[in-house]
Amino acid sequence: MQQEREVSVGVPVIQQVKIQAQVLIPLIKALQAELGEERANALVRRALGDIYRCYGEDFRRTRNEKNLGT
C-alpha cells in the first residue's frame, strides 16, 4: 500500500511532527505494553518509518529558511 503525504499549508513540518507526537507517543507506549517493546517498535517502524523519513528530508531542505516554526 502506497502512503500519500498531504501538504499542510501554513504549518511548518516541525510543528506537524510535534502535534503528531502528542498522539503517537501514548499509542506506541500502549503497543509496547501489549506486544512487547521489540515487536511494537518493529510494527511502528514498518508503519511510519517512510513518512517520518520524508518529514526529516523536508525539514533538512527547509533548514536554511529563517522561520522553521520553532
C-alpha positions as MATLAB code, in Angstrom:
seq = 'MQQEREVSVGVPVIQQVKIQAQVLIPLIKALQAELGEERANALVRRALGDIYRCYGEDFRRTRNEKNLGT';
ca = [
       0.000    0.000    0.000;
       1.425    3.346   -1.040;
       1.192    6.139    1.507;
       0.368    9.603    0.261;
       1.549   12.696    2.054;
      -0.658   15.734    2.257;
       0.801   19.192    2.186;
      -0.290   21.194    5.216;
      -0.296   24.795    4.109;
       0.992   27.196    6.729;
       2.053   24.570    9.285;
       5.828   24.008    9.403;
       6.957   20.391    9.263;
       8.486   20.569   12.751;
       5.129   21.710   14.202;
       3.299   18.910   12.367;
       5.640   16.345   13.901;
       5.248   17.830   17.393;
       1.447   17.660   17.111;
       1.539   14.091   15.822;
       3.871   13.053   18.646;
       1.214   14.047   21.180;
      -0.969   11.279   19.754;
       1.635    8.745   18.694;
       3.697    8.515   21.885;
       0.826    7.266   24.082;
      -0.223    4.871   21.316;
       3.299    3.477   20.967;
       3.613    3.062   24.739;
       0.333    1.131   24.801;
       1.521   -1.091   21.944;
       4.789   -1.735   23.785;
       2.897   -2.757   26.918;
       0.612   -5.064   24.952;
       3.006   -6.562   22.384;
       6.399   -6.092   23.999;
       8.854   -3.329   23.158;
      10.703   -5.072   20.328;
       7.596   -6.211   18.466;
       5.788   -2.884   18.937;
       8.777   -0.851   17.776;
       9.166   -3.025   14.673;
       5.481   -2.542   13.877;
       5.715    1.230   14.284;
       8.863    1.372   12.132;
       7.140   -0.553    9.330;
       4.012    1.566    9.543;
       5.524    5.041    9.959;
       9.200    4.864    9.028;
       8.896    6.052    5.431;
       6.688    9.026    6.162;
       8.870   10.244    9.022;
      11.982    9.880    6.859;
      10.224   12.158    4.359;
       9.467   14.646    7.134;
      13.153   14.629    8.017;
      14.094   15.280    4.406;
      11.581   18.139    4.210;
      12.959   19.614    7.425;
      16.529   19.339    6.156;
      15.574   21.113    2.911;
      13.973   23.989    4.821;
      16.692   24.406    7.445;
      18.117   27.384    5.592;
      14.842   29.268    5.906;
      14.657   31.926    8.611;
      11.491   30.542   10.247;
      11.461   26.795   10.905;
       8.429   27.072   13.147;
      10.276   26.710   16.430;
];
